Amino acid sequence: MSSIKTICLNLLLISAGSLLCAVAIKGILVPKQFLAGGLTGLALLIYYVLPILPVGVIYFILNIPLFIIGWLFVGRRFFLYSIAGVVIFSAAMLLPFPIIQIQDMILVSLTAGIITGIGSGIILKSLGSAGGLDILSVILFKKYSLRPGTFTLVFNAVLMGTAAFRIPFEMILYTLIYLYVTTHFFNLVLVGLSQRKSIMIISPRWREISREITDHLQRGVTVVRGEGGYTGQELHILYSVITFAELSRFKEMIRKIDPEAFVVVTETLEVMGKRIGNQPHW
């Protein structure tokens, strides 16, 4: 029963994200002659030059070689869900959507970018994807820890440079704004509050702080022995990793115990581990 619920939930996420992306593409991008990101952008470019097949059909055809690569490098579960995702996304692109009446091109870029970024993030919140660059993004993320949104932005910049020979340069600039907004909201939805923060603390009351982190935040702490570079005094450096949601509680705890403590908080790309890890499930 739980497996059926999992399948239904993931298909629901893929369907909801695909519908959002289709609304942005059919309701905003196509009427304004915008491009999009990844294979969707390539499909739109082909559609603008040779409007023989629907965008959804072109997108489906372009995904075939990527799925061959995906079969070799990504998990079978992700691969099978992604096949379903491509079918759902391509079908959503064939549905009729009303044109969203926005005249200002900056607002068009922002609106389409927000909708597409949220939709794409929802899709990758599932155990699959909607095909396209998602397959390559996952491979690069697993092998080189390159964030999917960052890779997509670089690829799209190259695509825009190529499209500049067929599309007015002004539209290319508006499309780049759209892609930047898409990337931001994509990463926001995909990572969101699951982002981890690494912390380092230097304080003479390090034992008390360590107990508070383990007892109240319920996070592990590593004690590193050090030495002050100027004073030569022996120091104890605490190192821990917490969630973004726990950061405010952590700061308040430090203020109460030792307001003079030296604290460094840094962002993490990814964290591996059962209790605090935030690696995607691909």
Secondary structure, DSSP 8 states (H G I E B T S, - for coil): -HHHHHHHHHHHHHHHHHHHHHHHIIIIIHHHT---SHHHHHHHHHHHH-TTS-HHHHHHHHHHHHHHHHHHHS-HHHHHHHHHHHHHHHHHHHS---------HHHHHHHHHHHHHHHHHHHHHTTS--STHHHHHHHHHHHH---HHHHHHHHHHHHHHHHTTTS-HHHHHHHHHHHHHHHHHHHHHHHGGG-EEEEEEE-TTHHHHHHHIIIII----EEEEEE-TTT--EEEEEEEEEEGGGHHHHHHHHHHH-TT-EEEEEE-S---STTT------
